[in-house]
Amino acid sequence: LNLNRWAQALGLDPTQYPDPADLKRAVKNRIGTKKLLLVLDNIWDDAHAELLRCGGPNCAQLLTARSNRIARTFAGRDNALPVPYLPEDPAFDLLHSIAPGPVTTDETLARDLLGQVGGLPLAVELLGGYLTQESDDDYDIFADLGREDLSALTDPALRLAQAKAKLEDAAGQEITLADLLSLSLEGFSDAETAAFDALGAFAPKPAAFSREAAEAVCITEGRFLRHLVNRNLLEVAGDRLAIHQVTADLARKRLEETKQLDVAQSRHATFYFSLVNEDQGDWRRIDGAYDQIRWAWKHVEDDECLKWIWALREYQMRR
């Protein structure tokens, strides 16, 4: 999918190159001698990294990965560097960019909270998402919702104080992401909390999914999904949505605790099985959802395997 976006940015039509290796060559040829910085963010496997290694002689490539092995294989041992957590000032700048209102009301208190959550960007984003309840971003995926406020606005100073009160039991200790997630879900109804938890059934980034898929699997509406985006619990990836690996892991753990994991995974599998069967010959449409289809396949019961193989046979042959 990343390679498709690069191809489109370069004026290529990805659907004309059904073989990813051919598309890689086309992208590399189109880049030619251009001077570009190619960013490969959050790569999880060697095959994906190699597919995106398509820069020309005047390109620089920056890869981020949670695996030291992937980083060293891609860049060489001397060029693979650990990324430290954010220092205080950059962390403050990030929090201020997400929640300027609350942060401006009491900078000292904001910095104190940052000291508790550490410099992990995801932790700062979750804290910022809790502190602010609205966003100025107009995402195409939620264009039909307009600029409706998704929750009642509260006093920014009060929200900052509430955050401190909720986390003060862990003062002097590093706040875990689970603590911040619990804070982020505060104020949700039982149905909304269950809808968030159901996101744990999806394949996490770099995979993405449609708004329609999220509404079906989570049994919710677009307004709540946009609310999750505003709280940095869900991300917009072009015309689709994505969930961070760590956030997905936490949601999945909550599903296990409430014994709803099988239920959510069943809804996920049902949605993507139906998507395949809408038109088994439309390999391009199926290809766009294939990361989620593969993820669903991992959780298919043994007695369901044959119907999936049969449904996907034409896609596999055409692809």
C-alpha positions in Angstrom: 0.0 0.0 0.0 2.9 2.4 0.7 4.4 1.6 -2.7 1.0 2.2 -4.3 0.9 5.7 -2.7 4.4 6.4 -3.8 3.5 5.3 -7.4 0.5 7.6 -7.4 2.5 10.5 -6.1 4.9 10.0 -9.0 2.0 9.9 -11.6 1.9 6.1 -12.0 -1.2 3.9 -12.0 -0.5 1.1 -9.6 -3.2 -1.1 -11.1 -1.2 -1.4 -14.3 1.5 -3.3 -12.3 -0.1 -6.4 -10.7 3.3 -7.8 -9.7 4.7 -5.7 -6.8 8.3 -6.3 -8.1 7.2 -4.7 -11.4 5.7 -1.8 -9.6 8.9 -1.3 -7.6 10.9 -1.2 -10.8 8.5 1.4 -12.3 8.7 3.6 -9.2 12.5 3.3 -9.1 12.7 4.3 -12.8 10.3 7.2 -12.3 12.4 8.5 -9.4 15.5 8.2 -11.6 18.0 10.9 -10.4 15.5 13.0 -8.4 16.7 14.2 -5.0 14.2 12.7 -2.6 14.0 11.7 1.1 12.0 8.4 1.3 10.7 7.7 4.7 9.7 4.1 5.6 7.9 4.5 8.9 7.3 1.6 11.3 8.4 -1.3 9.1 7.6 -4.7 10.6 9.1 -7.2 8.1 12.1 -7.5 5.8 10.0 -8.1 2.7 8.1 -4.8 3.1 11.4 -3.0 3.7 13.0 -4.5 0.6 10.0 -3.7 -1.5 10.3 -0.1 -0.6 14.0 0.1 -1.2 13.5 1.9 -4.5 15.4 5.2 -4.3 17.8 6.4 -6.9 21.4 7.4 -6.6 20.4 10.9 -5.3 17.9 9.7 -2.7 18.2 9.2 1.1 16.1 6.6 2.8 15.1 6.7 6.4 13.6 3.6 8.0 12.0 3.3 11.4 11.4 -0.2 12.9 10.9 -1.7 16.3 13.2 -4.6 15.3 17.0 -4.0 15.4 17.5 -6.8 13.0 15.3 -5.2 10.3 17.1 -1.9 10.8 20.5 -3.4 10.5 19.6 -5.5 7.5 18.3 -2.4 5.7 20.9 0.2 6.7 23.9 -1.8 7.9 25.1 -2.1 11.5 26.9 1.3 11.5 23.8 3.2 10.2 21.3 1.6 12.5 20.7 4.0 15.4 18.5 3.7 18.5 15.8 6.5 18.6 15.7 8.0 22.1 12.5 9.2 23.8 11.6 12.8 23.3 13.5 15.3 25.6 11.3 17.6 27.6 11.1 20.6 25.3 10.2 18.6 22.1 7.7 16.6 24.1 6.2 19.9 25.3 6.0 21.2 21.8 4.2 18.1 20.6 1.7 18.3 23.5 1.2 22.0 22.8 0.5 21.3 19.1 -2.2 18.8 20.0 -3.8 20.5 23.0 -2.8 24.2 22.9 -5.7 25.4 25.0 -5.1 23.3 28.2 -1.3 23.5 27.9 -1.4 27.3 27.6 -3.5 27.6 30.8 -0.9 26.1 33.0 2.5 25.3 31.4 4.0 24.2 34.7 1.3 21.6 35.3 1.6 20.4 31.7 5.3 19.9 32.0 4.7 18.0 35.3 2.3 15.6 33.5 4.9 15.1 30.7 7.4 14.2 33.3 5.1 11.4 34.5 4.3 9.9 31.0 7.9 10.1 29.8 9.0 11.0 26.3 7.2 8.3 24.3 5.5 10.1 21.5 2.4 7.8 21.6 2.0 8.5 25.3 2.2 12.3 24.7 -0.4 11.9 21.9 -2.8 10.0 24.1 -2.4 12.6 26.8 -3.0 15.4 24.3 -6.0 13.6 22.9 -7.5 13.4 26.4 -6.8 17.1 27.1 -8.6 18.4 23.9 -11.9 17.2 22.7 -12.0 18.8 19.3 -9.9 19.1 16.1 -9.5 21.6 13.4 -8.7 18.9 10.8 -11.3 18.2 8.2 -10.7 14.6 7.1 -12.2 13.5 3.8 -13.2 10.2 5.4 -15.6 12.0 7.7 -16.6 14.8 5.2 -20.3 13.9 5.6 -20.2 14.8 9.3 -19.3 18.4 8.8 -17.8 20.2 11.8 -20.2 18.9 14.4 -18.8 18.9 17.9 -18.5 15.4 19.0 -18.6 16.0 22.8 -19.4 18.8 25.2 -16.4 21.1 25.6 -15.1 21.6 29.1 -12.8 24.2 30.6 -9.2 23.5 29.4 -7.8 24.3 32.8 -10.2 21.9 34.4 -9.3 19.1 32.0 -5.6 19.6 32.8 -6.3 19.4 36.5 -8.5 16.3 36.0 -5.7 14.6 34.2 -3.3 15.3 37.0 -5.8 14.0 39.6 -6.4 10.8 37.6 -2.7 10.1 37.3 -1.4 11.4 40.6 -1.5 7.9 42.2 1.5 7.1 39.9 3.3 10.3 40.7 7.1 9.8 40.6 6.6 6.7 38.5 6.4 6.2 34.8 2.8 6.1 33.7 2.0 3.1 31.5 0.2 3.2 28.2 -2.6 1.2 29.8 -3.0 4.0 32.4 -3.2 6.6 29.6 -5.6 4.4 27.6 -7.9 4.1 30.6 -7.8 7.9 31.0 -8.5 8.3 27.2 -11.6 6.1 27.5 -13.0 8.0 30.4 -16.5 9.4 29.8 -17.3 6.8 27.1 -20.6 4.8 27.5 -20.4 1.0 27.7 -21.3 0.7 24.1 -18.6 3.2 23.1 -16.0 1.5 25.1 -17.0 -1.9 23.5 -16.7 -0.2 20.1 -13.2 0.9 20.8 -12.2 -2.5 22.2 -13.4 -4.1 19.0 -10.7 -2.3 17.0 -8.4 -4.9 18.5 -9.8 -7.3 15.9 -8.2 -5.3 13.1 -4.6 -5.8 11.8 -2.6 -2.8 13.1 -0.4 -0.4 11.2 0.9 -0.5 8.5 -2.4 -2.2 7.6 -5.4 0.1 7.2 -9.2 -0.4 7.0 -12.2 1.4 5.6 -14.6 3.5 7.7 -17.3 1.0 6.6 -15.3 -1.9 8.0 -14.8 -0.1 11.3 -18.5 0.7 11.6 -19.5 -2.9 10.9 -16.9 -4.6 13.2 -17.2 -2.1 16.0 -21.0 -1.7 15.7 -20.7 2.1 15.8 -21.1 5.2 13.7 -18.7 7.6 12.0 -19.2 10.3 14.6 -17.7 8.1 17.3 -14.9 7.0 15.0 -14.0 10.6 14.4 -14.1 11.2 18.2 -11.5 8.4 18.5 -9.4 10.1 15.8 -9.6 13.4 17.8 -8.4 11.5 20.9 -5.5 10.0 19.0 -6.9 6.5 19.6 -7.4 6.0 15.8 -5.5 7.4 12.9 -6.5 8.6 9.4 -4.5 7.1 6.6 -5.6 8.8 3.4 -9.2 7.7 2.8 -8.9 4.9 5.4 -8.2 4.4 9.1 -5.4 2.7 11.0 -4.6 1.8 14.6 -1.2 1.9 16.2 0.2 -1.5 17.0 0.5 -0.7 20.7 -3.1 0.7 20.9 -4.4 -2.4 19.0 -2.6 -4.6 21.5 -4.2 -2.9 24.4 -7.6 -3.0 22.8 -7.1 -6.7 22.1 -6.1 -7.4 25.7 -9.3 -5.7 26.8 -11.3 -7.9 24.5 -9.7 -11.0 26.1 -10.5 -9.7 29.6 -14.1 -9.2 28.6 -14.2 -12.5 26.7 -15.3 -10.7 23.5 -12.2 -11.3 21.4 -13.8 -14.2 19.4 -16.9 -12.2 18.9 -15.0 -9.2 17.4 -12.8 -11.4 15.3 -15.9 -13.2 13.9 -17.4 -9.9 12.9 -14.1 -8.9 11.3 -13.9 -12.1 9.4 -17.5 -11.9 8.3 -17.0 -8.4 6.9 -14.0 -9.3 4.8 -15.4 -12.6 3.7 -18.4 -10.7 2.4 -16.2 -8.2 0.7 -14.4 -10.9 -1.2 -17.7 -12.5 -2.3 -19.1 -9.2 -3.6 -17.0 -9.7 -6.7 -14.5 -12.5 -6.6 -13.0 -11.4 -9.9 -12.2 -7.8 -8.8 -8.7 -8.5 -7.7 -7.7 -4.8 -7.4 -10.5 -4.1 -4.9 -9.6 -7.3 -2.9 -5.9 -6.4 -3.1 -6.6 -3.1 -1.3 -8.1 -5.0 1.6 -5.7 -7.9 1.5 -3.8 -7.0 4.7 -7.0 -7.3 6.7 -8.0 -10.5 4.8 -4.8 -12.2 5.7 -5.3 -11.1 9.3 -8.8 -12.5 9.3 -7.4 -15.8 7.8 -5.2 -16.2 10.9 -8.3 -16.5 13.1 -10.5 -18.6 10.8 -11.7 -21.9 12.4 -10.5 -25.1 10.7 -13.9 -25.9 9.4 -14.1 -22.5 7.7 -10.9 -22.7 5.8 -12.2 -24.4 2.6 -14.8 -21.8 2.0 -12.2 -19.0 2.3 -9.8 -20.8 -0.1 -12.7 -21.3 -2.6 -13.8 -17.6 -2.3 -10.2 -16.4 -2.9 -9.2 -18.8 -5.6 -10.0 -16.4 -8.5 -8.2 -13.5 -6.8 -5.1 -15.6 -6.3 -5.0 -16.7 -9.9 -5.6 -13.2 -11.3 -3.2 -11.6 -8.8 
